[in-house]
């Protein structure tokens, strides 16, 4: 499902204009992005949680040249499924 498809589904399901559904979806995503940028945690009961995982700097190898390079530290978002979503997926 794409963001556009989600907006259309919300608009149809709740009988609201597409533009209003788009504002709602964008507000939700903007809030989630802001929370993760500031190292917060997002928990949606039954669905799952989003947290940042931090990775230390390490030495790696350039696959083309074989040269050893320094890979910088980074943080990436991580999603962990909730119980309800996990059991719904297993029922299929």
C-alpha positions as CSV (number, residue, x, y, z in Angstrom):
1,X,0.0,0.0,0.0
2,X,1.3,3.4,-0.9
3,X,0.7,6.7,0.9
4,X,-1.7,7.7,-1.8
5,X,-3.7,4.5,-1.5
6,X,-3.8,4.9,2.3
7,X,-5.2,8.5,1.9
8,X,-7.9,7.2,-0.5
9,X,-8.9,4.4,1.8
10,X,-9.2,6.7,4.8
11,X,-11.2,9.2,2.7
12,X,-13.6,6.5,1.5
13,X,-14.0,4.7,4.8
14,X,-14.8,7.9,6.8
15,X,-16.6,9.7,4.0
16,X,-14.3,12.8,4.1
17,X,-12.6,14.7,1.3
18,X,-9.4,13.4,0.0
19,X,-7.6,16.6,0.9
20,X,-8.7,16.3,4.5
21,X,-7.5,12.7,4.7
22,X,-4.2,13.8,3.2
23,X,-3.7,16.5,5.9
24,X,-4.5,13.9,8.6
25,X,-2.1,11.3,7.2
26,X,0.7,13.9,6.6
27,X,0.3,15.1,10.2
28,X,0.6,11.6,11.6
29,X,3.7,10.9,9.5
30,X,5.3,14.3,10.3
31,X,4.8,13.6,14.1
32,X,6.3,10.2,13.8
33,X,9.3,11.5,11.9
34,X,9.8,14.3,14.4
35,X,9.7,11.8,17.3
36,X,12.3,9.5,15.7
37,X,14.5,12.4,14.7
38,X,14.6,13.4,18.4
39,X,15.3,9.8,19.5
40,X,11.9,9.1,20.8
41,X,9.9,5.9,20.8
42,X,6.6,5.4,19.0
43,X,4.3,2.6,20.3
44,X,1.0,1.7,18.7
45,X,-0.5,-1.0,20.8
46,X,-1.3,-4.1,18.9
47,X,0.5,-2.9,15.8
48,X,4.1,-2.4,16.8
49,X,6.7,0.1,17.9
50,X,9.4,2.2,16.2
51,X,12.7,3.0,17.8
52,X,16.1,4.1,16.6
53,X,18.9,1.6,16.7
54,X,22.4,3.0,17.1
55,X,25.4,1.4,15.3
56,X,29.0,2.2,16.3
57,X,31.6,3.2,13.8
58,X,33.6,0.3,12.4
59,X,36.1,-0.7,9.8
60,X,34.8,-2.1,6.6
61,X,36.1,-3.0,3.1
62,X,35.3,-1.4,-0.2
63,X,34.0,-4.3,-2.3
64,X,35.3,-2.9,-5.5
65,X,38.9,-2.0,-4.5
66,X,39.3,-4.1,-1.3
67,X,40.5,-0.9,0.5
68,X,39.8,-0.8,4.2
69,X,37.6,2.2,5.0
70,X,36.1,3.7,8.2
71,X,32.3,3.2,8.3
72,X,30.8,6.1,10.3
73,X,28.4,5.6,13.3
74,X,24.8,5.8,12.3
75,X,21.2,5.4,13.6
76,X,18.5,3.7,11.8
77,X,14.8,3.3,12.5
78,X,13.7,-0.2,13.6
79,X,10.1,-1.6,13.6
80,X,9.1,-4.4,16.0
81,X,5.7,-6.0,15.4
82,X,3.1,-6.0,18.1
83,X,1.3,-9.1,19.3
84,X,-2.0,-8.5,17.5
85,X,-0.2,-7.9,14.1
86,X,2.1,-10.9,14.6
87,X,-0.8,-13.2,15.3
88,X,-2.9,-11.8,12.4
89,X,0.0,-12.5,10.1
90,X,0.4,-16.1,11.3
91,X,-3.3,-16.9,10.8
92,X,-3.0,-16.4,7.0
